[in-house]
Amino acid sequence: MFLLTPSFISILFILLAILEAQRCLQNMYFLSTNAQNFGAENSTISSIFSNALSYKELQTPSEILAADMKILFLVTAQRPEARFNS
């Protein structure tokens, strides 16, 4: 039997909030040239890679990793030069 403890529910809400924020970022990178430029010029790509390295250790859900990979794809697909700047 699976118990819904208050701490589990808090963690679940945090993970859902992270996923929703990632979906918003995906839409921004997909629709906005300014966001694409920003993502290509700041440390978005290197941050995603550094986060991905810690996901296994932190037991991060695969949905969050998948959302990060979508963001990585959007930034590098729409701004190919970003692949070489990180």
C-alpha positions in Angstrom: 0.0 0.0 0.0 1.2 3.5 -0.9 0.8 6.2 1.7 0.4 9.8 0.7 2.3 11.5 3.5 2.5 15.3 3.7 6.2 15.3 2.6 5.4 13.1 -0.4 2.6 15.4 -1.4 4.9 18.5 -1.1 7.5 16.8 -3.3 4.9 15.9 -5.8 3.6 19.5 -6.0 7.2 20.8 -6.4 7.8 18.3 -9.3 4.6 19.3 -11.0 5.6 22.9 -10.7 9.0 22.2 -12.2 7.4 20.4 -15.1 4.9 23.2 -15.7 7.8 25.7 -15.7 9.7 23.6 -18.2 6.6 23.5 -20.4 6.4 27.3 -20.3 10.1 27.5 -21.2 9.6 25.1 -24.1 6.8 27.3 -25.5 8.9 30.4 -25.0 11.8 28.9 -26.9 9.6 27.6 -29.6 7.6 30.8 -30.2 9.9 33.7 -29.3 13.0 34.8 -31.2 14.1 36.8 -28.1 13.9 33.7 -26.0 15.9 31.7 -28.6 18.6 34.4 -28.6 18.7 34.5 -24.9 18.9 30.7 -24.6 21.7 30.6 -27.2 23.7 33.4 -25.5 23.5 32.6 -21.8 24.4 29.4 -20.0 21.2 27.5 -20.8 22.9 24.6 -22.6 25.7 24.1 -20.1 23.2 24.3 -17.2 21.0 21.6 -18.7 24.1 19.4 -19.1 25.3 19.9 -15.5 21.7 19.2 -14.3 21.5 16.0 -16.3 24.7 14.7 -14.8 23.1 14.9 -11.3 19.7 13.4 -12.2 20.6 9.8 -11.6 22.2 10.6 -8.3 19.2 12.7 -7.2 16.7 10.2 -8.6 15.0 12.9 -10.7 11.9 11.6 -12.5 12.4 10.9 -16.2 9.7 13.4 -17.1 11.9 16.3 -15.9 14.9 14.9 -17.8 12.8 14.6 -21.0 11.6 18.2 -20.6 15.1 19.4 -20.2 16.1 17.5 -23.4 13.2 19.1 -25.3 14.5 22.6 -24.2 18.0 21.6 -25.2 16.6 20.5 -28.6 14.6 23.7 -29.1 17.6 25.9 -28.3 20.1 24.1 -30.5 17.7 23.3 -33.4 16.6 26.9 -33.8 20.0 28.4 -33.1 22.6 26.0 -34.4 25.5 28.3 -33.4 24.5 27.7 -29.8 25.8 24.1 -30.1 29.3 25.4 -30.3 29.1 28.1 -27.7 28.5 25.9 -24.7 
